[in-house]
Amino acid sequence: MVTRRQRRVSSLIQEELSDLLEKKVSDPRLDFATITAVEIGPDLRHAHILVSTMGNPQEAMKGFDHAASFLRRELGSRLALRYVPELTFHLDHSLERGERIDQLLKEIQQNRNS
């Protein structure tokens, strides 16, 4: 069960990371990356960051791994938290799955109309 505090901290981290990506991170591998969700553990010490990218996903993940300590340090200066969580980045495949489901539904509709 996710607590209200976890939701608030996740939302704050997502906002701040999005802002940092837009304004402070100059890594070209992250130019087309978007933070889609943040899942934080009950102890608020570990955050799993889900990202979507329009470019090469492997290169984007290398970019996030390289920028993780910088992003964590920046979060620490921006947020009033006792502990700044460790950041772990993961690709978010939900958009791809959604597109695939849409494609399958369209095919089913076309088959019914034929």
C-alpha positions in Angstrom: 0.0 0.0 0.0 1.4 3.4 -1.0 1.1 6.1 1.7 0.1 9.7 1.1 3.7 10.7 2.0 5.1 8.3 -0.6 2.8 9.8 -3.3 3.8 13.3 -2.3 7.5 12.6 -2.3 7.2 10.7 -5.6 5.4 13.6 -7.2 8.0 16.1 -5.9 10.8 14.0 -7.2 9.2 13.6 -10.6 8.6 17.4 -10.9 12.2 18.2 -9.9 13.8 15.6 -12.1 11.8 16.8 -15.1 12.9 20.4 -14.4 16.5 19.3 -14.0 16.4 17.4 -17.3 15.0 20.4 -19.1 17.3 23.1 -17.6 20.5 21.6 -16.1 21.4 18.4 -17.8 23.3 18.9 -21.0 23.8 15.2 -22.0 22.6 14.8 -25.6 21.6 11.2 -24.8 18.9 12.6 -22.5 17.5 15.3 -24.9 14.4 13.3 -25.7 13.9 11.5 -22.4 10.8 12.0 -20.2 10.2 11.0 -16.6 6.9 9.1 -16.7 6.7 7.9 -13.1 8.5 7.7 -9.8 7.9 4.8 -7.4 9.5 5.3 -4.0 9.9 2.7 -1.3 8.2 2.8 2.1 11.4 4.0 3.8 11.8 6.8 1.2 15.4 5.8 0.6 15.1 4.2 -2.8 13.3 5.6 -5.9 12.7 3.8 -9.1 12.4 6.3 -11.9 10.5 5.2 -15.0 11.6 7.0 -18.2 10.5 7.1 -21.8 12.7 8.1 -24.6 12.3 8.9 -28.3 15.9 8.1 -29.1 18.1 5.1 -28.5 16.9 3.5 -25.2 20.3 1.9 -24.4 22.2 5.2 -24.8 19.5 7.0 -22.8 20.0 4.5 -19.9 23.7 5.0 -20.1 23.1 8.7 -19.9 20.9 8.3 -16.8 23.4 6.1 -15.1 26.1 8.7 -15.7 23.9 11.5 -14.5 22.4 9.7 -11.4 24.8 11.1 -8.8 24.4 14.7 -10.2 20.6 14.4 -10.2 20.6 13.0 -6.7 22.8 15.8 -5.4 20.6 18.4 -7.1 17.5 16.9 -5.6 19.2 17.1 -2.2 19.6 20.8 -2.6 16.1 21.4 -3.9 14.0 19.2 -1.6 13.7 19.3 2.2 14.1 15.6 2.8 15.9 13.9 5.6 17.3 11.3 3.1 17.6 11.8 -0.6 16.7 8.5 -2.1 19.0 6.4 -4.3 17.9 6.8 -7.9 17.5 3.8 -10.1 16.4 4.4 -13.7 14.2 2.0 -15.7 12.7 2.1 -19.2 9.0 2.5 -19.2 7.5 0.1 -21.7 3.8 1.1 -21.0 3.6 3.4 -24.1 4.8 0.7 -26.4 2.4 -1.8 -24.9 -0.4 0.8 -25.3 0.4 1.3 -28.9 0.5 -2.4 -29.5 -2.9 -2.9 -27.9 -4.3 0.0 -30.0 -2.9 -1.7 -33.1 -4.5 -5.0 -32.2 -7.9 -3.4 -31.5 -7.8 -1.7 -34.9 -7.0 -5.0 -36.6 -9.9 -6.7 -34.8 -12.3 -3.9 -35.8 -11.1 -4.1 -39.4 -11.6 -7.9 -39.4 -15.2 -7.4 -38.1 -16.0 -4.9 -40.8 -14.7 -7.1 -43.6 
